[in-house]
Amino acid sequence: MLAGCAVTEEQHLAHEPKARGTQTPFGTTETADAPSSVVTPELAAHLDPNRVPKRMLALDGGGLRGVFTLEFLDSMEAELRRRTGNNALLLRDYFDLIGGTSTGSIIAAALACGMSVAQLKALYAELGPYVFKPSWLRRGLFTPKFDADRVTEALAKQLGANTTLGSEQVRTGLLIMTKRLDTGSPWPVHNHPNGRYGPQNRALHLIDVVRASTAAPTYFQPQLITIGSRTGRTIQGAFVDGGVSPFNDPALQLLATAVLQGYGFGWRTGSDNLLLISVGTARYHAGYKAENIVNMAPALQGLASLQSLMDDDAQVNQMMLQWLTLCLTPWVLDRELGDMKTDSEKGPRLATYARFDALLDHDWLRQNLGVDWTDEQISDAAQMDKPENMKMVAELGRLAADRQFRPEHLPPRFDLPAQKPGG
């Protein structure tokens, strides 16, 4: 089911911007009045359906494993700067729509607001130890493991406490994937003014939506956001990590957002018209022996089943994307479907698509990256909340990016138009 299918008339987003100011270890956040909704010339050009081709970037959730993602983005940014001869080029200059889930939403929002990949790497180096600070009072059972205020403070410093989705700082298309848990509805919140809920979405504080997308159950408290209907009645919705929706990998949702009428973008489909780049955070699949499942406590069986359901969502999304698009990086789905090359070639080719990721598995790492990690190293790398593991995950991301990413994954037909002299 595509996100939004369960949305009711009440599910407009309404949030009155208000001034904020907080002293944090990162400095003092802004306290000026929130800016009004603005469509800058840059944003207008990115959203204009008549300016083709269009380029989209989808970023997975995965906690501190977001440092893996940043290594791929570093390679892309370097290639685009080399190709254009512009050493100041930002990824928001190239991509017309950037979307993310959980940690991917932090990266997406920061990119849309004009941060470079180098700046994001520095941000994560500070963010990890500050946000994921363990406490013996917090164990994740009766209270969340980590203090959500620390996420809000860090985001406010970097993105601006009063920045809304409609602020002029956001100069390309942006989609944040979250989930409203009190109704069980996946919510793709984006900044297109022509969307059905465009004005309401654009009035939201960016840090609130990103905090909602990162509110992983047991890790952080859910984020309350005021929701208003067209009748004027308002209620509060409880939003949690978009990773517990079907779109921890938001690539399929981005494709739907770009082309389905209700979202307001109205972009043309076709492998020459749309480019979709998707970057993961290094997947980990927990396997069990059959006898262990049978003898497992019912509560643990439930947790294992939930994780398996999330893995299934990722698999189905990947299958759909490799079928619906011209896939430049075919992944083997399973022994029955294989890599679906023929299906991609004969499919509808709604876009050109490339997916970058790694699998935290002994055989895969050895065969594809020449890495021979121990069980302990793989277990450590799989953790989403351990700052001490960020360096090894980033190094794995650098190795994977060097092996997987090629300039042809950003085909020349999607190059930015040449700048006119003096332009």
C-alpha positions, 0 to 999 in steps of 0.5 A: 500500500502506498503511503497516504492510502489511509489518510482521512480528511482530518489528516491535514497538517497544521502548525503555527510557526513560533519563535524558539531559542535554546542554549545547547552545546552546539551554540544558541539557536535562532529566536527570530520569528519564523519565516513565511512560506517562500518559493524561491527561483531555485525551488521553482526550477526544481519543481517545474514539471516542464523542466526535464529531466528530473533527478531524485535522491532517496536515503534510507533509515538506519540510525548512526549507520547514516555515516555509511550513506555519507560516503556514497554521497561524498563520491557523488558530490565529487563526481558532480563537481568534477563534471561541472567544474564547480567546486562549490556545487551542492547536491541540492543543486543537482537533485530536484527531490531529496527524500529520507527516512529516519537518519536519511531524513536528517541528511535529506533536510540538511542537503536541501538546506544547503549543507555539503557532505563534508559538513554533514560528516562533521555534524554526524561526528558531533551528533552521535556521541551527543544524542546517543548517550546511554543512561542507566535510567533509560533502558527502552522498556518503560522509558525511551533509551535516549533523550529526544530533546538532544536531537531537537537541539542539535537539529535546531542549531544546524537547520534553524529552530524556526525553519519551516518546510516552506522556508527559503532555506529549503531550495529543492524538493524535500520529502520526509517519511514518518508514520502517524502511529495513533492512526497507523498511517505512513505520512510522506511530508513534502514541500510542494505547494501544489500538493493536496496538503501543501500549505499545511505541510509547508507551515511545519517546522522542519525540525519537528518533522525530522524529529518525528521521522527519527523517533524510533520506538523504544529509542526516542519518545514519539513526536506530537504534531498538531493536525488540523482539518479543513473544518478548523478542528485540531487534534494532536498526532503521535508520529514515530520513525518512518522506518516502521512504515513500509518505506524505511527505504523511501525510494518507491515513495519518492517515485510515487510522489513525483508522478501520482496526481495527489502529491502535486508534482506531476513529473513525466515518467520515462527512463530519459525523464526521471533519475532515481538514486537510492542509498542504503545504510548497510542492511543486516538480516538476523537469521535464526535456526528453526528450533530456536524460533520454536523455543523462543519466548512469545514476546521475542517471537513477536519482535523477530516477526516485526523485524522480518516484516520490515525486511519483507517491506524492503524486499518488496520495494526493491522488487517493484523498483527493479521491475518498474524502472530501467535498473542500472544496478540490479541486485539479486532479490532471491533464488527465484527472481534472480536480479530481474534484468530481463524484467527491468528491460521489458518493464514500463521503465518509469525512471532510470534507477540505481541502488547502492548498499551493502549487506552485513553478511560474511559471504557478501562482504567477502565476495563483494568488498573483500572484507573478512569480518568476524561475527562480533564485527558484523554485530557491532556494525549492525548497531544503530546507536553505538557511536564507537562503531561509526568509524568502522561503518564509515570505512565500510561505506568508503570501500563500498562506494569505491567498488559500487559507484561509477560516473555512468550511474549519473548518466550524461542525459541527466547532467545539469544545463551548462551555465551561460557566461555570467549566469 
